[in-house]
């Protein structure tokens, strides 16, 4: 049996069905190009009969994608098949993916047809599609709830009619792994011409088993896995392709199969899909979540610092993740604190690790997550975190016109002196207030991340703004919370400016200390 598993991506078809708004042609093309770069074998780029927009996007993508085979979905309806063939005519090679329900439930309650009629419809549609391409995939919709006798019967006839790929969908996420693997094994045992086709599975995650079901199908002989990036899709979503791909890579010793995927493109592709589809990735999401390679427990951190393999089965760099940090929280141990101090270039003789760790725990209990510049402040600024912040926003005023200019005026307390500044920009009120603050402080910063999250519901909900800026090749975080999102945005920047100021005071003290030691 072939040891290569074909990766069939349906982010632009099944994945898009779950979005609140349809993607533009430009957005779909951007995702398609990223999928091509990641090495997916086949990408299902739409359902052309569904709308003129989908038809147009398929036409555009068909002309651009060269290294992955494109595919479009069609019902067992002549106009669907014609639309699929015409939409992809700009491509040198393409697949038409036809589907029809085969379970008794769907036949009786949805289609109002008997199984013989279903077979006739399927065979007629295959013959129609073969006029456009010899690469036909057929999905027996709701296959996991189809009787085994009926499933074997229609699969045999479909292969005989020229279908190269038979898809066995767990359409409603009903199966459990040993059940789906049993279905696949039965097909191999009972369908005499099964060797002439590739068996595929398309699993949904209604019971949280899509990835497990897909892996069990591979073990039973399936050689195509269908899914989406980040697992987006109908209801609870589809098989998360990045999880299946990395499971195949990490457990090649057990599964004995491989893929054509460029692993280093996984993280980047995941981020592109998340951003364009406006579907945030849960922090605890396997492989691509922000916590997937993060360690908070002191025991884990100590183990990782000694050998990453102690608590990591995947090298972050293998999926294109360049930098991974240990989370500094109240659960962190001395090893993590010392690691960060070492990373910043401090010698163990520059500070008292016992005192620093005690102060760190107090701050972590109060603040939650602590950052490297917080450690510097704790280690080298005598009055620690109880002192008043150097920068304090005393007043701000913002005027903004839709599709026009925004002007912000601020009064900022800097130590004991109040400074007033104004700024006008075309990038909105938040940018205007940020420009005004930065004119006063003169800190060269680059805003890398701006995230707004509603805390609560209704008009009294608080808006929490989290920002990440770069200053002199170093990252600083800031958080603001207020019912007014402009105010919370300003607070977040003030938080950042104070953190930068503290870091600068540390540098000044260290320069004095080094000069003193030298003399």
Secondary structure as UniProt FT lines:
FT   STRAND          6..9
FT   HELIX           11..15
FT   HELIX           16..18
FT   HELIX           25..38
FT   STRAND          42..44
FT   HELIX           48..50
FT   HELIX           52..64
FT   STRAND          69..75
FT   HELIX           78..87
FT   TURN            88..90
FT   STRAND          94..101
FT   HELIX           104..106
FT   HELIX           107..111
FT   HELIX           115..129
FT   TURN            130..132
FT   STRAND          136..141
FT   HELIX           143..145
FT   HELIX           148..160
FT   TURN            161..162
FT   STRAND          165..170
FT   TURN            171..172
FT   HELIX           177..190
FT   TURN            192..193
FT   HELIX           194..196
FT   STRAND          198..204
FT   TURN            206..207
FT   HELIX           210..220
FT   STRAND          224..228
FT   HELIX           229..231
FT   TURN            235..236
FT   HELIX           241..250
FT   HELIX           252..255
FT   HELIX           263..265
FT   HELIX           266..277
FT   TURN            283..284
FT   TURN            286..288
FT   TURN            290..293
FT   HELIX           298..306
FT   HELIX           308..310
FT   HELIX           316..319
FT   TURN            330..331
FT   HELIX           334..343
FT   TURN            344..345
FT   HELIX           348..350
FT   HELIX           353..367
FT   HELIX           372..380
FT   TURN            382..383
FT   HELIX           384..386
FT   STRAND          391..400
FT   TURN            402..403
FT   STRAND          406..414
FT   TURN            415..416
FT   STRAND          417..425
FT   HELIX           429..441
FT   STRAND          446..455
FT   TURN            459..460
FT   STRAND          462..471
FT   TURN            472..473
FT   STRAND          474..482
FT   HELIX           485..518
//
